[in-house]
Amino acid sequence: MFHKLKDSPSSFPPTFPPGVHYQLPSGSKFTEDEVSAVLTSETGSEVAYPARSASSQKSRVATKLHKSPRKASVPLHVSDIEATSIHTSSSHHPNSVSFATSVYSAESFTEDDRLNIKSHEEPTLILLSRVAPEESRNCLLLMQTSLSHNRDTIRDIIPQKNGFVNTVMEAFNNHRGLIIRPDDVWLAILMQFSCFVNAGRTDDEELLINLRENLYAKDPSIMAEHMLDLIREKVPHWEQQEWLTSSFTTSTTADTTACAMATIAAVDWDWVETPSTLRHGNHCGIARVTLEGTKRDWENMLMRLEKLKDYGIPAIAWYHHLRPVINRFAEAYDNPNSPENLEFWNKVIIYDDTTESPLLTGWITAFCTFGQHGHWQGNALNEDRSREHEPKKLLRPANPLHLSPSQFASVYTHRDRNPRLVLDGFPYPTMDLRTIPCGCGHLYLKIADKSRVVNAELVAGSIGSQICSTVKSELFRNGMRDTIRPVTAWWLFKRYSYNWRHRTHDKRTVLIDQSSLSET
């Protein structure tokens, strides 16, 4: 049922590499009781399983682009719902590279930028209600989550429509520091790939997972392990199993868990847009960039991108958008302060506010090329050229696999006479800010016990931005809170049975057969 696609995708290949869960430091200009706690997570080896634990270390982060509403859409209280916390931590990666892209200092976050959570409210559920308001209304019992339940930690997470894209935009718009891991970027690519391969697919099949462990177990890797086993069982011939799993030096068990869940989920809920405030002038742009991991991690990602060429003209066009970006991430390790690298980062976002709806271009659009229903959002494609009779009309062969980026653009895309950005000969599109795709997904589950069936739901993906700090001083011993990084998280909860949604588009239903829900 799953197979390689030639000109257009007809089935959904299981995709789920790294998810992202980080440890972010507790640093703040606020009073000591307001200082954020540190998220912790197991540090994985180069192979996603098994993960080895390592000492946690503080790093720092910050955010703000789409300001979250100050009231939860659904009042959730600790007394209303049971929550099981999964604590995680991250390790320091000495091979990361940092460089300043501006002569101006980064701007700090204020208390007003933090998520508003009342003392009697369960933090992880309030965050869920901001990330997925519609889905959170069905939450009857929270069974597992990758997040800490510490209130100050959750308050430093800013909910976003697309955790990776909006975090970069927040850093650019408000002159923050930015921290990125290979896992953040790979998850963003996988979510886009999921949108692409799911276009027009119907979901009538129920998948069976024999989950022997207790569903309430605190080990966050249990669900991911079984989902990986399911994919291997369903698609034994799929050569890209290694391609789909996390194998970066920054990858953790929580990363793999979140990606395994997020990339097979439906990306179809409506996000309530908050108008973006565009800034212009000397203080607009990312203040400082930190790329975590090693150069080899990014080179590994470059090799993975080659697989996209198996999925037809749109995927090849997307490949030509992504490759120049990831290649420059890798090159930054050799000469981070080169004029070419700094110029590249200053072109991450280019705004055009001459129209009613602000337009967006820059290389960040490489992560927004597919809409939530698989709609192509890049420059218009000329897919007719891929038909058998078309190459005969051309002066040279038009095999898309053998064309340079500029040749592919001239043959398979409609010409843009005035592109705002061209990298390696390939033009980048201009799109409406409101078309940024969602970075999260949800998955309907049926958990089968010997005597009953429990309706459940999973929400996972790149869900927001984390405020953090990196530089300490005598004045600010916890660091200046002027940095931001993407956050990946997931929630697994029981659903109200009477709110079961019978959706006809992009619905996922998975049947989990569990021998017992009692304690192991």
N, C-alpha and C positions, 0 to 999 in steps of 0.2 A: 504493500500500500504506500510505502514511502520510497521514493526513487529520485534519482537526479533529474533535474528539469532541463529541457533543451531551450526552447524559446520562451516559455512561460511556465511558472510553477503550477502544478496541479495537485500537489500534496504537501503536507507539512512535515518537514524533517525535524526530528527532535533536536532542539538546540538549547543548551544550557551550560555555559561556562560560568565564569566568575561572577558572583554576586558581590556586593560590597558591604562590609561591615567594619567600621573602624573604631579605633580608640581615639578619642579626641580629648585634648587636655582640658583640664579644669583651669582656666585662667580667666581673670576678670578684674575690671576696675571696681567692681561692686563690692559690697560687704562680704565678709568671709562666708556667711550662710547662703549667699547667692551664687557662690562660685560653682561652676559646673563640675559635676563628677566625671570621671573618666570611663569611657566605654572600653571594654576589654574583649579580646577575642583570641582564639588559638591561632598561632602562626603556623601556616601550613608549609610543607616542603614543596619542592617544585612540582610534585605530583599531588593532586587534590586530596587523595586518601592514601595512607593515613596522615593526619596532621600531627605535627609535633608542637608541643607547647613551648613558649619562649617567654622571657621576661618582658613585661609590658613597659612601655616608655611613653612619656608625654610628648605630644606634638600639638599643633594648634590650628584653629579654623574659624571662619566667619561667613555671614550671608544676609540677603535681604530682598531680592528682586521683586517677586510677587508677594506683597505683604499678606500674611495670613490673617483671616478675620479673627477678631478678638473673642468671639463666642463660638463654642462648638455647635455644629448643626444639630447634634444630638447630645443631650445631657447624660453623660455616662459617669457612674459613680462606682467607687470601690465596692460598695455594698451591693450593687446591682450585678456585678460580674466577677467571676473568678479569673485570676490571671496567673500564669506561670512564667516567670522571667527566665530569659536565657542571657547570661552575662557573657560579654565577649571582650577581647583586648587585642591590641595591635603592637607590633614590634617596630623598633627603629631600623630603617634600611639605610646603611651607610653609603650605599652606592647611588643614592638619589642625587639629582642635580638641581641647583637653585640659581636664579638670575633675576635681576631687577630689569623691568621693561620700561621704567619711567624714572625720572629724576625726583619725582614727588613722593613723599611718604604715603603709605597706605592709610586709608581712613578707617577709624575704629567703629565698631558697632556700639549701640547704646542699649540701655535696658528696654527701651520701647521696641527694639527689633526682635526681642525674644518672644517665644510662643507664650501666650497667656494661659496658664493652667492654675485653677483654683486648688486650694489645699486639700479639699475633699474628693477631687477628681483623680481617676486613674490615668497617669501620664500617657501610657502607650495607647490607650483607647481614645484619648483626646486627639492625639496625633493621627490615629486612624480616621477619626471623624473629619479631620481637615484634609487628609490625603484622598480618601474615598468616602465622601459623605453618604452617598446612596447605599454603598455596601455596608457601611458601619451601622446603619439602621437595622440590619438583619442580625447583628451580633448578639447572640444569646449567652455564649460562654467562650471566653478566650482560652484556648487550649495551649498554644505555644506562640512565642514571638522571638525574634532575634534581637530585640531591643532591651536595654536596661529599663527597669521601672523607676529609676531615680528621677525625681521631678526636675532637678536642675539640669541634668543631662538632656532630658527631652526638651526642656525649654530652649536649649541652644540649637534645636533642629528647626529650620524654617521649611514648612511644607512647600513643595514645588510641583508643577505639572510634569516636568521632566527634570529629574535630579541633576543629570550631567549638564544638559544644555542650559538650563536656567541658572545653575551655579556659575558657569562660565559667564553668562550674561550679567549676573549680579556682580561678579568681580570686575567686569569691564565697566558696567554702568556707574558703579559707586567706588571705584578705585580701591579695590581690596587686593590682598594677597590671595593666591590660588594654589591649592595642592591637588594633584591628580595622580592616581595610580593606574597602572595598566588595566586593572580589574574594572575601574570606573568606565574606561573607554570601551573595553571589550563588551561589557554589559550593555552599553548604549548601542553598540553595533548589533548585538544579538537581538535586542528589542526591535530594532529596525528590520532585521532579517525576519523576525517573527511576523511583523506586519506584512512584509512582502510575500512570504510563502503562504500566509493564511488568506490572501485575497481571494474571495469567492469560494472558499472551502466550506463545506457543510460538515457538521459533527454529529453523526448518528451513532458512532461506536462508543461503547462504554469500556474503559480500560480497567482491568482487574489487578489490584496489588494485594498480595498476601502479606500483610503487615503483622509480624509476630510480636514485635515489641509493643509496649504500652504507648498509646497515642499521646499520653500526657508526660512521657519521659522528657527530661530536660536536655537530652543530647540533641542539638540542632541538626546533626548530620543524618539522623535516622531516616527522615522523610526523603532527603536527597538521595541517599543510598538506594532506597527502594525505587525511586523514580528513574534513576540511572539504570538499574537492573531491568526495569520495564522497557526502557528504550532499547537496550541491548537485546532483549527478548523479541521485541516487535520488529526491530530492524537489524538483524544479525549481519547483513551484508553492508551496512553503512560504514564506509571507510573513515568518515569524519568524526567518529566517536572521540578520538583524541582532540580533534579540532573544537569540539563542543565543550570540553571540560577545562577547568581552570588549571593552568600549569605555570603561573608566573611566580616570581619570588615573593611577591606581595600577597599572594592568594591565601585565603583562610578557609576553614570548613564552613564558616558562615557565608563566605562568598559563593562557594559552590552550591550551598543550600538555596540561597536566594535566587541564583541564576537558574538552577534546575527547576524551580517553581515558576519563576517569572516568565521564562521564555516559552513555556507551553500554555500559558494563561491567555485569556481573551483580553485584548486591549480595546475596550469598547465603552467605558463609562464616560459621561460628559463631565468635563472639568469646568468649574465656574471661573471664567477669566477675570483677572484683575488688571486694569489698565497699566501698562508699563510707562515709567517715566524715563524718557531718553535724555541723556546729558551730553552736552557738547562743550568743547573747550580743552584747556590744558590738563585738567584733572580727570579727564575721561580716559579709561584704559586700565588694564590690569597692572597693579603696582609691582607685583613680584610673582614669579611662577616657580613652583617646586614640582618636579617630575620624580615620583618615587619609583622604586624598582631599579633594574639595571638596563643598560643599553640592549642587552641580549633579550630582555623581555619584549621590548618594542620591536626588535628584529624578528622575534618569534611571531608577533602579531602581523608583521608584514607578510610573512610566509603564509599565515592563515588566510589572509585576504585573497590569495590566489584561488581559493576554492569558490569564491563568488562568481568566477568566470563560467562556472558550470550551469548557471541559472538564467541564461538568456540575456538579451540586450539591456533591459533595465538594470540588472545586477552588474553587468560589465560597466555600464555608465556610472553606477554607484561606486564600483571599484576604483574608477579613475578619479572620483571625488575623494575617496578615503586614502588612497596610497600616498599622495603628496603630503598629506597631513601627518600620517603615522611615520613616514620616512623622516620628516623634519623633527619629530619628537626624538627619534633615535639619534639624529645628527647633533642635537643639542648637547649630548653628552661629550662630544669632542670639542666643541667651541661654543659654550653657552652664551658668551657675551659678544659673539660676532654680530656685525650689523645685519647680516642676512637673517639670523635667528630672531633678533629683536624686531626687525621689520615684519617677519612672519607673524609674531604674536600680536603685533599692533593691527594686523589685518584679520584677526579672529572674528571681529564683528564690524560691519560697515552699515550704518543706518542711512535710510533715505526717508526723511519725513516731509517730502514735498507733496505727498498725496494725503488723502483723508486718513487712510489706515497706514501707519508707519510700516515701511518695508525693511526687510533684513537681508543682508548678504554677508559675505565673508566666509572663511572656511568652516565655521561652525555649522553651516547649512549642510555639510556632508553628513551630519547626524540627524537631519530632518528631511531626508529625500523621500520617505514614504509616509503617507498619512496613516491614520489609525485603521483604515480599511484597505490598506495596501495601495492607495492612490499615489501615483508618481507625482512628486512636487518639484522636481528639478526642471531644467530647461527641456522644452518639448522634444520628444524622441521621434525619430523617423524609422519606426520599426518595419515599415514596408521594405526597406532595403535588405532585410534579412531573408526575404522570400527568394525562392530559387531563381526566378527569372530576373530579379533586379540586378545582381552582380554583372550580368551580361551587358547591361547598359552602361556600366562604369568603365573608365579607362584603366582601372587597376583592380585587383581582387579586393573584395570588401569583407573578407572573413574577420569578424570583430576581434577574434583572439590574436590576430597577427598585426593589428594596427597600433600605431603609437597613439598617445592620448590626443594629440592635435588632429591626427587622421581620423580617429574614431569620432571626435566631435564634429568634424566637417562632413562625415558620411552619415552618421546615425543620430545626429541632433540637428534641430532647426537652428540656423545661425543666429547668434545674438551679436549684433554689430557693435554694441558698446557694453561689454561685460565689465562689471565693477572690479572683479578679481579673476585672475588667471594664474594657476599654478601648474608648472610643468606642461604648459600648452593646453590645459583643460579649463574651460570657463566654469565659474561657479554661479548658481542661480540666485535670483532675487525672489523672496517670498514674503507673504504677509506674516507679521509677527503672531497672528492668531492661529496660524497653521502648524505651530510647533507641536509635534506628536506627543502623546502621553508616554511617560517612561515607566508606567506601572501596568499591572495586569491582575485579573482575578480568575479564579478557577473554582467551579462548583464541584463539590465532593459528596459522595455517598459512602459513609463508613458503615460497613455491614458487620454486625455482631451475630452471635449464634441465634439470638432471639429478637433482634430489632435492627432497624436501619436508621442511622443518624445523618441528617443533612448538615453539611459543613461547607465552609468556603475558605479559600486561601487568597490573600492579597499580598502581592510581592512586586519588587522592582526598585528602580532608582527614585526615591520618594521625596528627596529634599536636599537641603544644604545645611552643613554643620558649621557653627561659629566656633573658631578656635584661635589659638595664639601660638606663636613660634619664638618670639624674642622676649627675654625677660630683662628687667633693669631694676635699679634700686627703687625707683618710683613705682614701677608696676611689677612686683615680684612674681605675679602669676602670668605676666606677659601682656602685651597690647593685643586686644581682641580685634584684630583687623584682617583676619584671614578666613577663608572659606574652603570647603571641600564637599564633594557629593556624598550623599548618604544612601545606602541600599539597605532595605529592611523587608521583613515579611511578617504577616500575622496569619495564624490559623485559628478559626473559631467555629463553634456550632452556630447554625442558622435557625431562625424561626421557620418552622415548616410551612406556615401559612403564607409566607412571603416568597415561596419558591418561584423564581422567575422562569417563565417559559419563553426564552428569547429564541428568535429564529436566525439571528446573525452572530457568528463567531462565538457560539456558546460552547463551553467545555464541560463535560460531565465525566468524572472519573469515579469508578466504584472501587472503594478500598475494602477488601475483605480482611477483617481483623478477627483473630481467634477469640480474643477477649478484651474488653475494655477495663477489666479490673486491674488492680495494681499487680505488677510483676514482682 
